[in-house]
Amino acid sequence: MKKLLFASISACVLAISCSKSDDPAPVPAAADKYMTITAGSKWTYDVINNISATTTADTVTVSSTDTTVEAGTANQRVYRIFNHNSGAKDYYNITNNDYYRFQTLPLNNLQIQNLYLKDNATVGASWSQTIPITVSGFPAPIPIVITNSVTGISLTRTVNGIVYDSVINIKTDLSATGLPTGTIVSDIKSYYAPKAGLIEGDYKVAVSMIGVDVNTQTLLKTFTP
């Protein structure tokens, strides 16, 4: 049971699946600031598992299809669908300066609209989202808090030999109210470049009491807008 819980904690950041159906919908704002949602745009990534010392190629292509999430509510947003060569899908929305990714976690099919980037935020700015996860055997939902902080802006970073300017660095922390201090140790850093979006992601999540250990890196190889 606990292993399932903490696997889901890691999935708060790493999950890429979604159960929403694909519906015709108004096209979201086609801003090209720190992510493009133009149909046909393509990324290729190296996904490195630092534990097994293996590298997997990942190709992501923007589709021309959108889907609406939480229709009729204050949280309604239109997401552009991105397709992976593995068959997985990503769902992205750009609303003014805010960048969202829609995800379905593997526990209880919990759906979240993850605000992962604010391109106008200054260094030191942070924002949090609390996700209550219900797990059999626990008397109440476990509040999982995702906190994103801006640790750098206007950076220059080289990834796979390519130099990117005006890069934003986001640090993501995971915590769980009601669990012993140190139960979750996370070191998650994401680097975003203009138009290309994610150019590097470093993901480390450890829960020593149950042996959960995630240590992966995602590096952009090519980007075709």
N, C-alpha and C positions, 0 to 999 in steps of 0.2 A: 504494500500500500504506500509506504513512504517513498519507495523508489519511483513509483508512478507519479507521486506528487512532485518530486524534485526534477524528474524528467520534464514535467510540464512547466516548471519554473524556467528551465533552460529554453524551452520552446517559446516562452514569452518573447524572446528576441530572435530565435533561430527558425521558428516555424514558417513555412511558406505555403501551406495548403489552405484551401478555402472551400466552403460548401455552398456558397451562393450560386444561383443559376445566372447565366449570362443573358442579359436583357438589353434590347435597344434602349438607349437613354441619351439625354443631352450630353454633348462632349464636355468634359471638364476643362478648366482653364489650361491652355496649351503653353504654359510658361516653360521657358528653356533655361531657367536660371541655374538650378542645381539638380535638375533631372529633366530629361526630355520624355514626353509621352507621345511623340510623333510616330505614327504607324510605320513599321519597317525598320526603325532604329534597332541596332543590335550590339550586344556586349558579349565578349568571351572572357571568362574568368578561369584562373587556377584556384581550385579549392583544396587547401593543404590540411591534412590531418596530421598534426604534430605528434600525436601519440603513436599512430601506426606508421608514420613517415610515408604516407601515400598522397598522391596528388590526383585530383579528378578534374576533368575539363567540364565547364558549364557554359552553355550558350543561351543567352536570353534575348528574345525578340519581342518588340512591342506589336501587339495586334491592333486591329481597327475596331475592336469591340469594347463596349463599356458595360458596367453593371452598377445598379443602384443599391446602396446599403442603407438599412434602417429607413426605408421610404416612409414618408409621412410623419417623421419625428424631427425633433430639433437637431438630431445628429445625422440627418440624411446627407449622404455624399455620393457623388458619381465617381467610380473608379475605372481607370483604364487597365485592361488585362494584358499582362506580360506572360509569354510562354517560354518555358525552359525546354531544352532538348530532352530532358528526362521525362517530360510529360507534366511536370509540376507547373503551377501557375502562381504569379504574383499579381497583386492588386494595388495600384497606386493612385493617389489623388493629390493634386496641388491646389491649395486654396490660398490665394494671395501669397504670403510668405511662409505658410505652413505646409509641411509635407507629411502625408499619411500613408501607412501601409495597412491594408485590411488582412487579418489573419484569423484562422480557426485553430485553436489549440487542441491537442489530442485528448485532453481530459474534459469530459462533459460537453464536448463540441463547443466550448466557450469561444465566442467571437469577440474580437477587439479591433478597434480602429486605433492603431498605434501612431501617435504623433512623434515621429522620429527625428525631425529636423525643423528648425526655424532659421531661415537664411538671413534674417535681419537681427538676430539676437547677438548681444555683445558677449565678450569673454566673461565667464562667471555666471551667466544666466542659466537657469535650470527650470525644468518643469517635470511634473510627476503624474503618473496614472496608477490608480489602484484597481487591481483585478481580484475579486473574491472567487477563490477556487474551492468548490465543495468536494470533499474527499470522504468516502465511506470510512467510518471509524473515528472521524473527528467530530466533536460536538457542534462546531460552527464552521462556516466558510473560512478558509485561510486567506487573509489579505496579502496579496503579492504586490509589492510596490516597485514600479519601473521608474527610475529617475534618470533623465537625460540632462547632461550639463555641457555647456560650450567651453571647451578648454583651449581652443585656438581658432583664430580667423586670419584670413589673408596669408595663409601659409604657402610655402613651396614644398612639394613632396614628390619624390621620384618613385614610381612603381613600375616594375618590369622594364626599366630603362627609359621610361617616358616621364618627362618633367611636367607637373601640373602646378599651376599658380592659383591664387585666391582660394585655397583649400580651407574647408571648415572641419575641425576635429570635434567630434561628439563623444563623450564618455557616458556609458550606460551602467548604472548600478542596480542590482536586484536585492530586495530585502523582503522578509516575511515577518509580519507582526505576530507575536506570540510564540515564536521559536527561539531557542537559545542563541545568544550572541555568537557569531562565527559559524553558524550552521551553513550559511551560504557565503561563499567567497567568489566574487566576480571581478573580472578585469576585461571590460568590453570597450573597445575603441573603434570608431568608424570615421573614415575620412571621405569627404564629399568635394568634388570639383565641379566647376560650372559646366552645365549641360550634361556632362558624363555621369553625374550622380556619384554612386559609391565607387571609389577607386581602390579602397583597401578596408577590410574589416578584420579585426583581431578579436577573437572570442574565446574567453577562458571562464568557465564556470565550474566550481568544485564544491561538492558536498561530501566531506570526508566520512561522515558517519554512515553513509550508505554506498560509498564507492562511486559516486557520480563524478566524472571527470571529462569535461569538454574542453578541447584545446585545438582550435582550428583557425585558419587564416584564409581570407578570400582576397585575391589580387587581380586587378583588371589587366588583361593582356591587350585587347583591342576594343575599340568603340567606333561604330559607324552611325552617325546621327541621321 
